[in-house]
Amino acid sequence: MKVIKMSQVRRTSADGPLFTGGPVTRQELVGADNSKFFNIANVHFSKGSRNKLHTHSSDQVLLVTEGTGIVATDSAEHTVTVGDIIHIQAGEKHWHGATKTSTFSHITVTQLNSKTEQLEP
Protein backbone atom coordinates (compact mmCIF):
# COMPACT_ATOMS: atom_id res chain seq x y z
CA MET A 1 0.00 0.00 0.00
CA LYS A 2 1.10 3.53 -0.71
CA VAL A 3 -0.52 6.71 0.59
CA ILE A 4 -0.15 9.63 -1.80
CA LYS A 5 -0.62 13.14 -0.46
CA MET A 6 -1.52 15.41 -3.38
CA SER A 7 -0.24 18.42 -1.47
CA GLN A 8 3.24 16.86 -1.65
CA VAL A 9 3.18 15.95 -5.36
CA ARG A 10 4.91 18.46 -7.62
CA ARG A 11 2.88 20.22 -10.29
CA THR A 12 4.49 20.19 -13.73
CA SER A 13 3.49 22.02 -16.89
CA ALA A 14 1.05 20.11 -19.07
CA ASP A 15 1.05 22.76 -21.77
CA GLY A 16 1.41 21.30 -25.23
CA PRO A 17 -0.49 20.89 -28.47
CA LEU A 18 -3.47 19.22 -26.75
CA PHE A 19 -4.21 22.31 -24.61
CA THR A 20 -5.42 25.80 -25.45
CA GLY A 21 -6.37 28.98 -23.62
CA GLY A 22 -3.80 29.25 -20.85
CA PRO A 23 -1.57 27.40 -18.43
CA VAL A 24 -2.40 23.82 -17.45
CA THR A 25 -0.48 21.85 -14.82
CA ARG A 26 -0.49 18.18 -13.91
CA GLN A 27 0.34 16.12 -10.82
CA GLU A 28 1.27 12.54 -11.67
CA LEU A 29 -0.19 10.41 -8.85
CA VAL A 30 -0.11 6.80 -10.10
CA GLY A 31 1.55 5.46 -13.23
CA ALA A 32 3.82 2.80 -14.70
CA ASP A 33 6.34 3.15 -11.87
CA ASN A 34 3.79 1.99 -9.27
CA SER A 35 0.82 0.39 -11.07
CA LYS A 36 0.24 -2.38 -13.59
CA PHE A 37 -3.18 -1.04 -14.55
CA PHE A 38 -3.76 2.71 -14.07
CA ASN A 39 -2.65 6.22 -14.94
CA ILE A 40 -3.98 8.66 -12.37
CA ALA A 41 -3.21 12.38 -12.34
CA ASN A 42 -4.65 15.61 -11.00
CA VAL A 43 -4.94 18.17 -13.82
CA HIS A 44 -5.31 21.90 -13.09
CA PHE A 45 -6.78 24.27 -15.72
CA SER A 46 -6.47 28.06 -15.46
CA LYS A 47 -9.57 30.16 -16.23
CA GLY A 48 -10.65 29.59 -19.84
CA SER A 49 -8.13 26.84 -20.59
CA ARG A 50 -9.16 23.45 -21.94
CA ASN A 51 -7.94 20.51 -23.92
CA LYS A 52 -8.84 20.09 -27.57
CA LEU A 53 -11.24 17.52 -28.96
CA HIS A 54 -9.64 14.10 -28.49
CA THR A 55 -10.22 10.40 -27.79
CA HIS A 56 -8.59 7.81 -25.55
CA SER A 57 -7.99 4.15 -26.34
CA SER A 58 -9.35 3.25 -22.87
CA ASP A 59 -12.26 4.52 -20.82
CA GLN A 60 -11.51 7.69 -18.86
CA VAL A 61 -12.97 8.71 -15.51
CA LEU A 62 -12.79 12.33 -14.33
CA LEU A 63 -13.40 13.26 -10.67
CA VAL A 64 -13.84 17.01 -10.23
CA THR A 65 -11.76 18.32 -7.31
CA GLU A 66 -11.89 22.11 -7.71
CA GLY A 67 -13.77 24.89 -9.47
CA THR A 68 -16.22 24.75 -12.35
CA GLY A 69 -15.55 23.11 -15.67
CA ILE A 70 -17.09 22.02 -18.92
CA VAL A 71 -17.06 18.47 -20.31
CA ALA A 72 -18.30 18.15 -23.88
CA THR A 73 -18.80 15.69 -26.72
CA ASP A 74 -19.97 16.23 -30.29
CA SER A 75 -23.57 16.21 -29.09
CA ALA A 76 -23.61 17.44 -25.46
CA GLU A 77 -21.96 19.93 -23.14
CA HIS A 78 -22.15 19.74 -19.32
CA THR A 79 -21.08 22.15 -16.62
CA VAL A 80 -19.43 20.20 -13.79
CA THR A 81 -18.39 21.09 -10.25
CA VAL A 82 -16.64 19.60 -7.23
CA GLY A 83 -17.75 16.05 -6.53
CA ASP A 84 -19.04 15.31 -10.04
CA ILE A 85 -17.77 12.13 -11.71
CA ILE A 86 -17.65 11.81 -15.49
CA HIS A 87 -17.25 8.48 -17.32
CA ILE A 88 -16.06 8.74 -20.92
CA GLN A 89 -16.14 5.59 -23.04
CA ALA A 90 -13.03 4.52 -24.97
CA GLY A 91 -13.06 6.16 -28.40
CA GLU A 92 -15.65 8.82 -27.49
CA LYS A 93 -14.76 12.25 -28.90
CA HIS A 94 -14.65 14.81 -26.08
CA TRP A 95 -12.92 17.79 -24.47
CA HIS A 96 -12.84 19.26 -20.97
CA GLY A 97 -11.57 22.36 -19.26
CA ALA A 98 -12.28 25.42 -17.14
CA THR A 99 -15.03 27.96 -17.65
CA LYS A 100 -13.99 31.53 -18.47
CA THR A 101 -14.69 32.59 -14.87
CA SER A 102 -13.31 29.69 -12.80
CA THR A 103 -10.25 27.54 -12.48
CA PHE A 104 -10.93 23.81 -12.74
CA SER A 105 -9.18 20.67 -11.50
CA HIS A 106 -9.99 17.01 -11.94
CA ILE A 107 -8.42 13.68 -11.23
CA THR A 108 -8.17 11.66 -14.43
CA VAL A 109 -8.06 7.86 -14.43
CA THR A 110 -7.18 5.90 -17.57
CA GLN A 111 -5.80 2.46 -18.27
CA LEU A 112 -2.01 2.25 -18.21
CA ASN A 113 -0.65 2.77 -21.74
CA SER A 114 -3.92 4.34 -22.92
CA LYS A 115 -3.29 6.38 -26.08
CA THR A 116 -4.71 9.87 -26.65
CA GLU A 117 -5.55 10.97 -30.19
CA GLN A 118 -5.95 14.72 -30.71
CA LEU A 119 -8.72 15.45 -33.26
CA GLU A 120 -8.67 19.26 -33.25
CA PRO A 121 -5.74 21.26 -34.68
Sequence and secondary structure as in RCSB ss.txt:
>XXXX:A:sequence
MKVIKMSQVRRTSADGPLFTGGPVTRQELVGADNSKFFNIANVHFSKGSRNKLHTHSSDQVLLVTEGTGIVATDS
AEHTVTVGDIIHIQAGEKHWHGATKTSTFSHITVTQLNSKTEQLEP
>XXXX:A:secstr
     GGGS  EE  STTEESS EEEEEEE TTT SSEEEEEEEE TT EE SEEESS EEEEEEEEEEEEEESS
 EEEEETT EEEE TT  EEEEE TTS EEEEEEEETT  EEE   
